[in-house]
Amino acid sequence: MCPLNRGIKSFYVPRSHPEGISVNVRCLDNSTIRSVHIEPFDGAHWEESIQKLKASHES
């Protein structure tokens, strides 16, 4: 479980995927995880990054 006083969110609805939920894998028990797919996202350049992400999911 993630510490409540550290500003860490265990899960949230992301701006990049408002129809989904992002889960912080560091807040999960390792025995419950079979595999993890990590998709890098440059939040400093959000608008450009979201367009690239959407394009990659369309192909």
N, CA, C and O atoms as CSV, one atom per row, in Angstrom:
chain,resi,resn,atom,element,x,y,z
A,1,MET,N,N,0.838,-1.167,0.000
A,1,MET,CA,C,0.000,0.000,0.000
A,1,MET,C,C,0.891,1.242,0.000
A,1,MET,O,O,1.910,1.273,0.690
A,2,CYS,N,N,0.522,2.241,-0.752
A,2,CYS,CA,C,1.309,3.476,-0.817
A,2,CYS,C,C,1.085,4.326,0.429
A,2,CYS,O,O,-0.014,4.339,0.985
A,3,PRO,N,N,2.117,5.030,0.866
A,3,PRO,CA,C,1.957,5.927,2.010
A,3,PRO,C,C,0.959,7.041,1.684
A,3,PRO,O,O,0.996,7.615,0.596
A,4,LEU,N,N,0.088,7.336,2.613
A,4,LEU,CA,C,-0.940,8.351,2.389
A,4,LEU,C,C,-0.397,9.771,2.453
A,4,LEU,O,O,-1.011,10.681,1.897
A,5,ASN,N,N,0.722,9.987,3.106
A,5,ASN,CA,C,1.230,11.343,3.311
A,5,ASN,C,C,2.342,11.741,2.345
A,5,ASN,O,O,3.023,12.735,2.597
A,6,ARG,N,N,2.554,11.018,1.266
A,6,ARG,CA,C,3.662,11.293,0.349
A,6,ARG,C,C,3.224,11.908,-0.973
A,6,ARG,O,O,4.077,12.184,-1.816
A,7,GLY,N,N,1.944,12.134,-1.190
A,7,GLY,CA,C,1.476,12.699,-2.451
A,7,GLY,C,C,1.444,11.696,-3.584
A,7,GLY,O,O,1.321,12.077,-4.748
A,8,ILE,N,N,1.554,10.422,-3.260
A,8,ILE,CA,C,1.525,9.362,-4.265
A,8,ILE,C,C,0.086,8.902,-4.433
A,8,ILE,O,O,-0.618,8.648,-3.456
A,9,LYS,N,N,-0.336,8.799,-5.672
A,9,LYS,CA,C,-1.686,8.307,-5.936
A,9,LYS,C,C,-1.592,6.853,-6.374
A,9,LYS,O,O,-0.814,6.517,-7.267
A,10,SER,N,N,-2.374,6.003,-5.751
A,10,SER,CA,C,-2.351,4.591,-6.128
A,10,SER,C,C,-3.066,4.368,-7.454
A,10,SER,O,O,-2.711,3.462,-8.207
A,11,PHE,N,N,-4.081,5.197,-7.744
A,11,PHE,CA,C,-4.765,5.140,-9.036
A,11,PHE,C,C,-5.458,6.470,-9.294
A,11,PHE,O,O,-5.723,7.226,-8.359
A,12,TYR,N,N,-5.752,6.759,-10.563
A,12,TYR,CA,C,-6.425,7.998,-10.943
A,12,TYR,C,C,-6.922,7.882,-12.379
A,12,TYR,O,O,-6.512,6.987,-13.119
A,13,VAL,N,N,-7.801,8.788,-12.759
A,13,VAL,CA,C,-8.271,8.868,-14.144
A,13,VAL,C,C,-7.354,9.864,-14.849
A,13,VAL,O,O,-7.388,11.056,-14.543
A,14,PRO,N,N,-6.537,9.390,-15.789
A,14,PRO,CA,C,-5.561,10.268,-16.431
A,14,PRO,C,C,-6.178,11.169,-17.498
A,14,PRO,O,O,-7.157,10.805,-18.151
A,15,ARG,N,N,-5.598,12.323,-17.657
A,15,ARG,CA,C,-6.019,13.254,-18.704
A,15,ARG,C,C,-5.825,12.633,-20.087
A,15,ARG,O,O,-6.628,12.866,-20.991
A,16,SER,N,N,-4.768,11.848,-20.251
A,16,SER,CA,C,-4.468,11.244,-21.552
A,16,SER,C,C,-5.420,10.110,-21.919
A,16,SER,O,O,-5.589,9.810,-23.101
A,17,HIS,N,N,-6.039,9.483,-20.940
A,17,HIS,CA,C,-6.963,8.358,-21.164
A,17,HIS,C,C,-8.165,8.500,-20.226
A,17,HIS,O,O,-8.308,7.696,-19.305
A,18,PRO,N,N,-9.028,9.493,-20.429
A,18,PRO,CA,C,-10.123,9.726,-19.480
A,18,PRO,C,C,-11.133,8.582,-19.401
A,18,PRO,O,O,-11.937,8.527,-18.471
A,19,GLU,N,N,-11.095,7.675,-20.368
A,19,GLU,CA,C,-12.000,6.527,-20.329
A,19,GLU,C,C,-11.410,5.363,-19.533
A,19,GLU,O,O,-12.055,4.327,-19.377
A,20,GLY,N,N,-10.198,5.530,-19.036
A,20,GLY,CA,C,-9.522,4.452,-18.318
A,20,GLY,C,C,-9.074,4.876,-16.935
A,20,GLY,O,O,-9.398,5.963,-16.458
A,21,ILE,N,N,-8.332,4.004,-16.313
A,21,ILE,CA,C,-7.767,4.263,-14.993
A,21,ILE,C,C,-6.299,3.874,-15.033
A,21,ILE,O,O,-5.955,2.788,-15.498
A,22,SER,N,N,-5.434,4.752,-14.549
A,22,SER,CA,C,-4.012,4.431,-14.434
A,22,SER,C,C,-3.745,3.969,-13.007
A,22,SER,O,O,-4.234,4.558,-12.042
A,23,VAL,N,N,-2.968,2.916,-12.896
A,23,VAL,CA,C,-2.642,2.348,-11.594
A,23,VAL,C,C,-1.139,2.433,-11.395
A,23,VAL,O,O,-0.370,2.056,-12.280
A,24,ASN,N,N,-0.720,2.923,-10.246
A,24,ASN,CA,C,0.691,2.983,-9.902
A,24,ASN,C,C,1.127,1.580,-9.482
A,24,ASN,O,O,0.760,1.113,-8.404
A,25,VAL,N,N,1.907,0.906,-10.330
A,25,VAL,CA,C,2.286,-0.482,-10.046
A,25,VAL,C,C,3.115,-0.619,-8.773
A,25,VAL,O,O,3.169,-1.700,-8.186
A,26,ARG,N,N,3.754,0.450,-8.344
A,26,ARG,CA,C,4.532,0.380,-7.100
A,26,ARG,C,C,3.622,0.245,-5.874
A,26,ARG,O,O,4.081,-0.087,-4.781
A,27,CYS,N,N,2.338,0.506,-6.071
A,27,CYS,CA,C,1.374,0.390,-4.972
A,27,CYS,C,C,0.676,-0.963,-4.944
A,27,CYS,O,O,-0.199,-1.190,-4.109
A,28,LEU,N,N,1.052,-1.863,-5.846
A,28,LEU,CA,C,0.440,-3.191,-5.898
A,28,LEU,C,C,1.342,-4.221,-5.232
A,28,LEU,O,O,2.563,-4.066,-5.201
A,29,ASP,N,N,0.743,-5.247,-4.714
A,29,ASP,CA,C,1.483,-6.369,-4.150
A,29,ASP,C,C,2.100,-7.156,-5.312
A,29,ASP,O,O,1.385,-7.551,-6.233
A,30,ASN,N,N,3.395,-7.383,-5.279
A,30,ASN,CA,C,4.090,-8.079,-6.375
A,30,ASN,C,C,3.469,-9.422,-6.721
A,30,ASN,O,O,3.523,-9.839,-7.878
A,31,SER,N,N,2.888,-10.098,-5.765
A,31,SER,CA,C,2.316,-11.419,-6.032
A,31,SER,C,C,1.041,-11.340,-6.868
A,31,SER,O,O,0.558,-12.367,-7.345
A,32,THR,N,N,0.486,-10.135,-7.055
A,32,THR,CA,C,-0.750,-9.987,-7.836
A,32,THR,C,C,-0.486,-9.581,-9.280
A,32,THR,O,O,-1.428,-9.462,-10.064
A,33,ILE,N,N,0.776,-9.366,-9.649
A,33,ILE,CA,C,1.124,-8.870,-10.982
A,33,ILE,C,C,1.708,-10.001,-11.821
A,33,ILE,O,O,2.685,-10.636,-11.424
A,34,ARG,N,N,1.111,-10.251,-12.977
A,34,ARG,CA,C,1.652,-11.258,-13.901
A,34,ARG,C,C,2.562,-10.611,-14.932
A,34,ARG,O,O,3.608,-11.165,-15.271
A,35,SER,N,N,2.174,-9.444,-15.432
A,35,SER,CA,C,3.005,-8.719,-16.391
A,35,SER,C,C,2.623,-7.244,-16.354
A,35,SER,O,O,1.542,-6.878,-15.893
A,36,VAL,N,N,3.527,-6.409,-16.848
A,36,VAL,CA,C,3.308,-4.963,-16.875
A,36,VAL,C,C,3.725,-4.440,-18.237
A,36,VAL,O,O,4.803,-4.772,-18.729
A,37,HIS,N,N,2.878,-3.623,-18.847
A,37,HIS,CA,C,3.214,-2.942,-20.096
A,37,HIS,C,C,3.357,-1.463,-19.762
A,37,HIS,O,O,2.397,-0.826,-19.328
A,38,ILE,N,N,4.545,-0.920,-19.962
A,38,ILE,CA,C,4.801,0.489,-19.668
A,38,ILE,C,C,4.921,1.238,-20.976
A,38,ILE,O,O,5.703,0.866,-21.851
A,39,GLU,N,N,4.142,2.293,-21.103
A,39,GLU,CA,C,4.159,3.120,-22.297
A,39,GLU,C,C,4.649,4.514,-21.907
A,39,GLU,O,O,3.914,5.263,-21.264
A,40,PRO,N,N,5.880,4.873,-22.285
A,40,PRO,CA,C,6.422,6.181,-21.916
A,40,PRO,C,C,5.548,7.322,-22.437
A,40,PRO,O,O,4.985,7.243,-23.528
A,41,PHE,N,N,5.448,8.382,-21.638
A,41,PHE,CA,C,4.660,9.550,-22.019
A,41,PHE,C,C,5.377,10.784,-21.503
A,41,PHE,O,O,5.654,10.886,-20.308
A,42,ASP,N,N,5.683,11.734,-22.401
A,42,ASP,CA,C,6.396,12.961,-22.047
A,42,ASP,C,C,5.390,14.012,-21.592
A,42,ASP,O,O,4.838,14.748,-22.411
A,43,GLY,N,N,5.157,14.079,-20.292
A,43,GLY,CA,C,4.192,15.026,-19.741
A,43,GLY,C,C,4.607,16.478,-19.884
A,43,GLY,O,O,3.753,17.364,-19.836
A,44,ALA,N,N,5.894,16.747,-20.059
A,44,ALA,CA,C,6.360,18.120,-20.244
A,44,ALA,C,C,5.918,18.678,-21.592
A,44,ALA,O,O,5.809,19.892,-21.764
A,45,HIS,N,N,5.665,17.788,-22.543
A,45,HIS,CA,C,5.197,18.173,-23.886
A,45,HIS,C,C,3.895,17.427,-24.160
A,45,HIS,O,O,3.788,16.667,-25.123
A,46,TRP,N,N,2.912,17.658,-23.298
A,46,TRP,CA,C,1.679,16.874,-23.272
A,46,TRP,C,C,0.953,16.848,-24.607
A,46,TRP,O,O,0.627,15.769,-25.102
A,47,GLU,N,N,0.692,17.999,-25.201
A,47,GLU,CA,C,-0.101,18.064,-26.437
A,47,GLU,C,C,0.542,17.254,-27.562
A,47,GLU,O,O,-0.143,16.508,-28.261
A,48,GLU,N,N,1.840,17.399,-27.735
A,48,GLU,CA,C,2.555,16.642,-28.765
A,48,GLU,C,C,2.549,15.143,-28.434
A,48,GLU,O,O,2.351,14.303,-29.312
A,49,SER,N,N,2.766,14.831,-27.177
A,49,SER,CA,C,2.830,13.429,-26.759
A,49,SER,C,C,1.494,12.718,-26.905
A,49,SER,O,O,1.460,11.549,-27.287
A,50,ILE,N,N,0.390,13.401,-26.608
A,50,ILE,CA,C,-0.912,12.740,-26.711
A,50,ILE,C,C,-1.252,12.443,-28.164
A,50,ILE,O,O,-1.884,11.429,-28.459
A,51,GLN,N,N,-0.840,13.315,-29.068
A,51,GLN,CA,C,-1.076,13.055,-30.492
A,51,GLN,C,C,-0.294,11.826,-30.954
A,51,GLN,O,O,-0.823,10.995,-31.692
A,52,LYS,N,N,0.954,11.711,-30.524
A,52,LYS,CA,C,1.770,10.541,-30.873
A,52,LYS,C,C,1.174,9.269,-30.276
A,52,LYS,O,O,1.150,8.225,-30.927
A,53,LEU,N,N,0.701,9.358,-29.053
A,53,LEU,CA,C,0.119,8.200,-28.395
A,53,LEU,C,C,-1.146,7.742,-29.113
A,53,LEU,O,O,-1.330,6.550,-29.358
A,54,LYS,N,N,-2.009,8.682,-29.447
A,54,LYS,CA,C,-3.248,8.342,-30.163
A,54,LYS,C,C,-2.937,7.725,-31.521
A,54,LYS,O,O,-3.577,6.755,-31.927
A,55,ALA,N,N,-1.953,8.285,-32.224
A,55,ALA,CA,C,-1.573,7.758,-33.541
A,55,ALA,C,C,-1.034,6.332,-33.417
A,55,ALA,O,O,-1.307,5.490,-34.272
A,56,SER,N,N,-0.279,6.061,-32.371
A,56,SER,CA,C,0.289,4.720,-32.201
A,56,SER,C,C,-0.790,3.686,-31.879
A,56,SER,O,O,-0.615,2.504,-32.174
A,57,HIS,N,N,-1.883,4.106,-31.289
A,57,HIS,CA,C,-2.968,3.179,-30.955
A,57,HIS,C,C,-3.918,2.965,-32.122
A,57,HIS,O,O,-4.691,2.007,-32.125
A,58,GLU,N,N,-3.870,3.844,-33.110
A,58,GLU,CA,C,-4.729,3.706,-34.289
A,58,GLU,C,C,-4.166,2.704,-35.281
A,58,GLU,O,O,-4.918,2.125,-36.064
A,59,SER,N,N,-2.840,2.485,-35.263
A,59,SER,CA,C,-2.232,1.572,-36.234
A,59,SER,C,C,-2.363,0.138,-35.822
A,59,SER,O,O,-1.902,-0.754,-36.535
